[in-house]
Amino acid sequence: MWNFAVAVFLVELYGNSLLLTAVYGLVVAGSVLLLGAIIGDWVDRNPRLKVAQTSLLVQNSCVIVCGILLMAVFHFKEQLVGLYNGWILTTCYILVITIANIANLASTATSITIQRDWVVVVAGQDSSKLADMNATVRIIDQLTNILAPMLVGQIMAFGSHFIGCGFISGWNLCSMCLEYALLWKVYQKTPALAVKAGQKEQQLELKQLSSPKDSENSQSPEESSQPLMNETSVAAEPDPPTQHSCCYQVSEPLRTLKAGWVAYYNQNIFFAGMSLAFLYMTVLGFDCITTGYAYTQGLNGSVLSLLMGASAITGICGTVAFTWVRKKCGLIRTGFFSGVAQLSCLILCVVSVFAPGSPFDLSVSPFQDLYTHLMGETMLPEAEHSLTDIHIGGNATTTTDAPAEELAPLQSYMSVSLLFAGVIAARVGLWSFDLTVTQLIQENVIESERGVINGVQNSMNYLLDLLHFIMVILAPNPEAFGLLVIISVSFVAMGHIMYFRFAFKSLGSRLFLCCSPEQKAEVLTPP
């Protein structure tokens, strides 16, 4: 609810400009990219209940404070504009973005500890139960992402942004109490959550490894293959002056960050995690970019809402299909089949680039709009069709001086129809693949490193997501969108090639068997 509303509030605050929203998105992506490993390490080093309570309290408190601050800005905006040449209002903008960013970081910690750690402990050693719980959590998450924006949108439409801010603040206050009660109930019913198994034993082993006597002995292959997350901190304990020095304390986050990324690279599921991250480098999703392109091609808000509903339904179908395919074929094969299904559907998106009605035009430079703004030119090239013409005659574009030949209504919408057909159909494979990689990380990362590895995974996801926004900024005109589609499908294909490498290394030729006797007992081969 808050993720949807904050973007709307920032647009409204800055005079229907996307500047504050873009700044907020950049700050959020950069923060998670830099702090993901540190947040995960904090999750690993502290008791589960403390982490859940702290992150839940910080997240909801920041949203409440941010909502109250936005209410004050909306109510006194005219007075704030005239104070100190608008610097008070600018300070309020900075505070809103900063507090909202803290809330997002706390939400990241909550997601890591609940969805990546608690779920594994509650499921125990039952892989089928873990898959069902992951699928259930994902379905709830998808339904929430659909219903919450609808509720907030109706409140702001029939009320005001001031009322919307107040409603969200009150909602988070009530939901914080309810979430805390539910977490406490789950914690009480699952005694295993009170102890992080293996953490104390691993620390003792690391201390022994760091002793002078044991350092002379060679490590066994099993020990050398395990990433030693706490090695730097444990090894520093025998050196009190260095440990308590100011430089050591200042550089500790950097060492944690480095250790986290090194540990992520050393995981046997490294290529599986990287494959998931590469799927974020795409414009083929229902975000502001695809929605904006759809508007330029003549689709109105009503049609887009129906398409988003269809996308949600196919996403839920993919979540349900994941549990069924995993039981029949095993977890690793499920990811392989999901990738094939997603790529097969995305072929429609590539076809749409060259279909009738597509604005794709290589004669128009993808960087033309960016060059125009940077060089300060005032005259922009006139479009061959206006948005009104699109609604009447379709979305055909030609670049000749003679009057363009109008396409038939069926042909004019053929390109955008193929595009969204591919995007919607690909959600089945996408969500099934996402759940596959999620469970692979849950099952194959040791408990004491579960937080930091998932933190780095979030950082990788945000990094590729940030790159896709940069790609759109460099080529923002509709004529270049077809090029962005081809690049996006290429990155998705590279991601699934990485997963194929991981899956083939784990199963060999057995990967191509739909079902096998050992499907319920797949064990990853060591790196």
N, C-alpha and C positions, 0 to 999 in steps of 0.2 A: 504493500500500500504506500509506504513512504517513498520507495524508490521511484514509483510512478509520479507521486504528487510533487516531490521536490523539483523535478524537471519542469513541471507546469508552473510552479510558484516562481522559479527563477526566470522563466520566460516572461511571465506577467510583471515581475518586478522591474525588468530592464527594458520596458517598452516594446514587448513582443520581439525582442532580439534573442538570438541563440547564443550570444556571447557568454553569459554567465553559465548557461548549461554546458557549453563546450569547456569552459574553464573548470567547472565542477567535474565533468567526466575525465578531463586530463589529470586533475589532482587525485581523484579516486584511483584511476589506473596506475599512476605513478607511485602512489602510496603502497598499494598492494604489491606492486612489482618489487619495491625496495624492502618492504617490511614483511612480506609473506613468510619468509623463512624464520625471521625473528619471532613473529607471532606463533608460528608452529612450534618453535623451540620453547617458548613460554608455556604453551599447552602441554608439552611433554614433561616439563620440569615441575609442574604443580599438580596437586590433587585434582581429580576430575570434577568434584563438586565445587571446589573453589573456582576453577576455571569457568564452569558453566554459570555459576552465580555472578561472578565478576563481569563476564562478557555480556550476560543478559541485563544486568543492572546498568552498565555503561551504555549499551546500545539504546535501550529504551529511555534512559535519562537524557541522552543527547538528543533523541528525537523529540522528547517533550520540551526541552529547553529551546530547541530549534523552532518548534512550532509556536511557542510563546513569543520568541523573538520575531518570527515572521508576522504574527498577528500585530505586534507593535509597529512593525515597518509598514504593513498595509494600512493601518489606522492613522499613522502620523507621517505618511510618506511626503505629503505636501510641505509640512513643517520641516522635515528633515532635509529636504532639498535645499532650503535656504540657509541652513546652519553651516557656518564655516565653509562656504562654497561647495557644499555637498559632501564634505569629507566625513561627516558623521554617517551619512547614508552609505558611503563607500565602506566605512568601517563595519557597518552592519552586514553588508554583502560578504565581506571577508569572514566575519564571525559565523555567518550562516554556512558558508562553504566549509570552513574549518570544522565546525561542530558536526555537520553532516558527514564529513570525511571520517571523523573519529567514530561516528555511529557505524559507518560501513566497515571500518577495521574491526570493531567489536563484533559486527555481524559475521565477518570472516572467521574470527575466533570461535564464535558460537557454532558456525557451520562445521568447522573442523572437528571440534570436540564432540558434537552430537551426532552428525551424519557420518563422520569418518572413524570415530572411536567408540562412543557409547553403543552405537548400533552393533558393532562387531562383538563387544562384550556381552550384550544382551542376547545376541544370537548364539553365543557359545561357539561350539565347534561344528554347528549344523550349517553347512554351506547353502542348502536349500532355504532354510529359514532366513539366512542373511540376504539371499536374493529376493525373497518375498518382502522382507522389511525395506530393503532399498527401493523396490518397485513401489511399495505403498507410500513411502516418504516422497518419492518423485511425483506420484499422482497427486498427492495432497499439495505439493509445491506448485504443480502446474495449474490445478484448480484455483489455488489462491492467487496466482498471477493473473488469472482471468477475471475472477470475481471482485478482487480488491480494487483494481482500477475502475471497474464499472461502478462500484459503490461510491468511490471518491469523486468520480466524474459527475455522477448524478447530484451529489451534495453541492459541488461547486457550480453546477449548471443551474440548479434551482435555488441555491442560496448565494454564497459569495466565497471568494478565496479566504476571507477572514474566518468565515464559519468552517471552511474546510480545514484550516490550520488548527482551529480549536477542537474539531472532531478528531483529527489524527492524534493530537496531544492526549485527549481523554481516552481514546482507544488504546494507545500504547501504555497508559497508566494502568488501565484495567487488564490488558493482555499480559503485562509484566507480572502482575500478581498471579494470574491464572497459569502462565508458563512456569513460574517459580514453583507453584504447588504441584504441577504435573511432573516437573523434573525431580522434585523431592520424593514424590511417590514412586517414580521409576527407580530412583537411587535406593530407596528403602527396600524395594522388592528384588533388587539385584545386588546381592552382597559383593559380587565380584568387582563392581565398580569402585569399591572402597580401596582396592589395592591395584596398583599398576604392576602386573606380573612381569618379572624379568628385569625391572629397572634397577632394583637394588643389587641383584645378582650380577648384572652387566657392569655396574659401577665397581663392584669388588673385583671382577675380572680385569677391568681396565686398570685399576690400581696395581694389580699384580703385574700386568703387562708393562706398566710404566716404571716398575721398580728396577734398579740396576741389575739385579740378579737375573730376572726374567727377560730383560731386554737383550741379553746376550744369546738367548735361545731363539731359534727360528720359529715363526708362527706356523700353525697348521693351515692347510688350504681353507678350511671352514672359517677360521678366525680372520684370515686375510681377506676373505670375500665379504665379510660383514663390515658396513660402514660404521666407524667408531665416532658417534656424534659427540660424545662427552669427553673425547680423548684430550682435547686441548685444555678443557677446564680441569680435568683430573690431573693431567700432567703438570699443570701449573701449581697444584697444591703444595708440592714439596718446596716451592720457591716463594716464601712469604713476601720478601721485598718486591718481587716482580708482580705478585698477585695483588698486592695492596697499593701499588703505585698508581698515580693518576693516569699515566699513559695507558696502562693495562686496562683500566676501567673504561677509558674513552674508546679504546679500540676493540673492546669486547663484542659490541654488536657487529662489527665488521668481521671478526673471526667467526661469530655465530652464523653470519650470512654466508661466508665462504664455506664453512663446514656443512651447512645445509645443502648448498648447491653441489658440493663434492659428493655428499651422501646420496643425493638424488641421482647423480650420474652413475654411481656405483651400484644402484639397484638393478636387479635382474628384470624389473618391469620398466626400465628407463625408456625403451623404445615405445612401449605401450602408452606411457604417460605423454611422451612427445607427440605421438600420433593424435591423442586427444587435443593437445594444445594447438596443433596445426589446423584443426577444424574450426578454430576461432578466427582464422584469417580468411574470412568470407563475407561477402555482401549478400549472400543467399539466406537471409533470415528475416524475421518480422521485426526489424528495428526501424529507427527513424530513416535510415538510408533507403531501404527497400520501399518503405511507405512513401517517402518523398518521390522516388522514381515512379511509383505507381500513379501518383497524382499527376505527374507530367504526361503520363500515357492515357489519361482520361478516366481512371477509376476513382469513384467518389468514396466518401467515408463509409457509406452503407455497405458497398461491395467489399471494402477492405475489412470491415468488422466481420462479415460473413467468412472471408478468407482466413482471418485470424482464428475464428471459431473452428473452421475445418482443420487448421494447423494444430490447434489444441487437441482435437479429437484424434488425429493421426499420431500425435505425440503420445497420447495415452495408450493408443493401440500398440505403439512401439514398446512402451513400458510393459504392457501385458504380454506381448510377444516375447520379450526378453526372458521372462520366467519360464515360458513354455519351451522355447528353443533350448534354454540352458539345461532343462531336465532331459531333453531328448539327445542333445549333441554335446553337452559339456560347455564350460564357461569360455574357454579359449576359442573354440569353434564358433560360438555365438558371436563373438566380436568379429571374426573373419566373415561370417555370413552377413552380419549387419553392415559391414563396410562394403561388401559387394552390392547389397541392396541399395545403400545410399548412393553409391557411385552410379549405379544403373539409372536411378531416378534423376540424378543431376545431369544426365545426358540430355534430358529434355530442356534444361536451362541453356546448355550450349547450342542446341538446335534453335532455341528461341532467338538467339543473337542474329541468326541469318534468316529467320522466318519473315514473311511479309508483315509490315507494320513496325519492324524494329528500327529504332533511330540510330543504330550502329553505323558509323561513318568514319572510316579511317582517314578521309581527306581533311577532317576537322581535327586539329591538334588536341590531344587530351589535356594539355597544359594551357590551352588558350585562355580560359577564364582566369586561371591563376596568374598568368603573365599580364593580363589586362589590369588586374587589381594591383599587382606589384609595381607595374610601370606607370600607373596613374592615368591610364587612358580613360577618357570619359565615354567614348562611343563603343558600345558593345555590338557585335554582329547581330543583325536582326534574325530572329528565328523564322523559319519557313512556315511555322504554324503557331498559332496562339493556343492558350489553354481552352478558350471558348471553341475554337475550331476543332480541337481534339474531342470535346464532348459531342460535337455535332457529326463530324465526319470521320473520326478515328484518330489514330496516332501515327499516320504515315509521314515520313519526312523525306524530302528530296532537295537537292542542292542546285538545281538548274534554274536559269532565269525565266524559262517559260513556265506557265501555270502548271502546277503539279497535278498529275493525274490522281484523282481520288480513288482510294481503295474501297472495295466493298466493306460494309460494316463487319462481316465475318472475318475478312482478311486483315482489317485494320487492328483487330484485337487478338489476332492469332499469336503474335509474338509474346505479348504480356500474359496471355492465357497459358501458353506453354511454359513460360517462366514460373508462374505461380503454381502450376500443376506439378512441375518438378520439385519446387521448394517444399510444397505441402507433402507430396509423396515421400520425399527424402527424410521427413521427420521420423518416420517409422524406424528406418535404419539408424538415424542419428541418435535418438534417445536410447535405443537398444545398445548401441555401441558405447554411449556414455556410461550406462549402467555397468556394462562389461568391464570397462577400464576402472571404474570406481571400485568394483568388487575385487578386481585383480590387485589393486593397491591395498585394499583392506586386508586381503588374505596373505599377501606376500611381503608386507613390510612389518618388521618387528615392532612390538608394542611401544617400546621406548623411543622409536623414531617416527611413529605414525603421524604425529602432529607436524613435525618439521618437513617431512616429505610431502604431505598434503599442502603445507604452506608454500613450498616451492612450486608444486603443481599449480596452485592458484596464481602464483606469480607468472609462470609460463603462459597460462591461459590469458591473463591480462596483457602480457607482452604482445602476443599475437593479435589480440583484439585491438590493442593500441595501434599496431602496424596497419590493420585494415582501415582504421579511421584516417591514418596518415595517407594511405593509398587513395582514399576518396577525396581528401583535401587536395591532393596533387592533380586529380582528374575528376572534377566535380560535374562537368557538363553531361547531359543525357546521352550525347553521341558516343561518349567514352564508357558508358555503363556496360556495354557488351564486352569491352576489353576487361573490365573489372570482374565480370562473370567468368570469363575464361581463366583469369588469374586465380580466382577463388576456387574453381573446380580443380585447377592444377594443384593448389595447396592441399585441398581435401584428398586428392589422389596421392600426393606425397605422404600425407599422414597415414593413409591406409597401407601404403607400401612399407612404412616403418612398422606398422602393426603386423603385417604379413611376415616381416623379418623376425619379429619377436615370436610370433605364433609358430612359424616353421622351425625355428631354433628349439622351441619347447616340445613340439609334437612330431616334427619331421614329416614324413609322408602320411602319417596318420591324420594330419590336419584335414585332408580332403575326404575323409570318411565322415559321412553324415552322422552315423552312430557307431559306437564301438563298445566292447565290453568294459573298457576302463574309463568310460566317459564320466563316471561319478567319482573317479579317483585320480584325476589329472594332477600330476605333480610337475612343477616347473623344474627344468633341468638347470643346474647351477651355471652361472656365467663362466 
